[in-house]
Amino acid sequence: MMSDDINDVPAALAGDRQAFGRLYDRHAGVVLSFCRHFLSLAEAEDAMQETFLRAYRRLDRLHQSASFRPWLYAIAKRVCSERQRSMKRKNRHEAQAAMKRNENESDIATPMEVVEQAEQLQRLSGALDLLSDNERLAIHLYYLDSNPQEAAAGVLGLSRSGFYKLLARARNRLAGLMREVEKA
C-alpha cells in the first residue's frame, strides 16, 4: 500500500531493516512477475533480488516516499534489460561453441508433459507480449499485488474504475489472443 510505503521508506532510510523487509514483502510478487515476463524463472528471481539490492543501496536517491513503487519498477525494468542483453551475448557464444562441438549429435527428446507445459507457457507468454505494457501490468497487479487498485493509481495513474476497465480490456484481449494462438 502506498500509505505503508510512505512510512516504511523513511524508516528504511533511517536503518530499520524490518521496514525495508516490509517493502520487499509488499512488492516482491509483482516485481518477480514483471521480471518473469522478460526472463526465465531462475533469471527472474535473480533479477528481482538485484532490483531490491539496488533499491536498498539507492534509497537515499528517492525523492518522494509515495513514488517508491514506480521507482522500484523502473529499477526492475533496467535490471531485466541488462540481463537480457547479457543473456543474448552468452547464448550466442554458447550456441557457437555447441555447434562446433556437437555438429552431428541429435537433440534428446523430452517427456510429453514437459513439452506440453512449455508450449502452454510459450503461448501465454506470446499472448502477453502482444498486450500493451499497461494492459500487461494491470494483469500482473491484479493477480499479484495485495492492493492492485492502489498500485494502479500509483504506477499507471488510474482511478479504481479506470483500473478495472483496463483490466477487463486486457483480459478480453488476452483471451482472444490465446484462442488465436491455439488455432495456429
N, C-alpha and C positions, 0 to 999 in steps of 0.2 A: 504494500500500500504506500502511496506517495506520502501520506502523513507520517507513517513509520519511518520512511526514508529520511524525511526532514529531521527527525530526532536521531536516527542512527548514524547518519553521515557525520555530523559534528562530534558525536561520541566516539566514532571510529577514528576520526582525526585526532582526538584527544588521547588515543591509545587504548580505547576499550575494544579489545579483540572480540568480545561477545557481540558487540554492536555490529562489527563487520561480519561476524558469523550469521547474524540475523539477516543482513543484507544479502549474503550468499544464499542462505536458505530461501529467502523470498524470491530471488531472481534466477537461481541456478537452472531450474527446469526449463524456463523459456530460453535462456542463453544456450543451453545444451541443444534444445530443439532447433534453434536458429542455426547453430554450428552444424548440426546433423544434416541440415538441408544442403550444405556445401561440401561436407566431408564424410568419410566413413565414421562409423560409431566410435571406434578407438581414437581416431584423429579428432573427432568432435569433442570427446571427453577431454583430451589433452588441450584442445583449443579453449574449451570452457575454463579449465584450470588456469591457462595462460591469461585469459581475459580477466579473471578475478585477481591474479597476481599483479597484472599491470594496473588494474583499478586501485588496488591497495597501495601500490607504490606511488601512484599519481593522484591519489585522493585529494591532496592539497591543491591540485590544479582545477578542481571542480568549483565553479563559482557559485552555484546555487544548489543546495541540497535537493530541492524539488526536481531538478533535472538529472538526478542520478541515473534513472532508468534509460533515457535516451543516450546519455553519455556512455553508459555501460554497453548498450547495443552497438554504438559506434565503434567502441573498442573491439567488441566481438567481430564485427564486420571486417575490421582491419586485420585482426589475427587470422581469420578464415582466409582472407585474400592472400596474406603472406604464406600461409600453409599450402594453399592451392598452388601458388607459383612454385614453391619448394617441391611439392609432390610431383608436379609436371616435369620438373628437371630430373628428379630422382627416377621417375618412371621411364622417362626417355632413355636415360643412361642404363638402367636395369634391362630394359627391353632390348637395347642394342647388344648388351653383354649376353643376354639369354639367347638371342638369335644366333650369335656366334658359337655358343656352346652347344645348343640343342637344335640345330637345324633339322635333324632327322627324327627327333623324338615327337611322339604324338601326345595330345592332351589326355589327361586321366579323367575318366568320366566321374561325375559327382552323383550322389544319390538323388532320386527324383524329387523327394521332398525339398531338399536344399535348392534344387533348380527352380521348383515352382515358387518357393518363398522369395528367392532372389528376383524372379520375374515379376511377382506381385509388387515387391518393393520398388523395383525399377519402373513399373508402370505408374505407381503412385508418385514416385519422385519426378518422373517425367511430366505427369499431370500437374504437380505442384509447381514445377518450373515454368509452366505456361501461365500461371496466375501472376497478377501484378504483385509487386513487393508488398503493398498494403493489404491485399487480399490474403497472401500467404501469411503475413504477420498476424492478421486478425484470426486466422485459423489456429496458429501456434498459441497466441494469447488465450483464446477461448479454452483450448484443451489443456494448457499447461500453467497458466498463471492463476494464482489464487483469487485475484480480483481483476478479471480481464477488462471490465468497463473502465476502471481507473487507469489501468495500463494503457488502454486505447486513448484515453483522454490525454495522458502524458506524452505518449510516443507518437500517436497519429493526430492528436488534436481533435478528437471526435467526441461528440456527446454520446450518452448512453444509446439513444435511438440511432444515431449515426453509426455507432459501432455495430449494432445488431443488423442494420441494413447492409453494411459492408460484409458482415459475416454471412448473412443469408445469400448475398450475391456470390461470395466466394465459395460457399458450399454448393450452390447450384452449378456454378462454372466447373468446380472440381468434379462433381458427379457426372456432368456432361462429358468432360474430358476423359474421365475413367471409362465411360461407355465407349467413347470413340477409340480409345487405346485398346480396349478389349476386342473390338471388332476388327482391328487391324492385324 
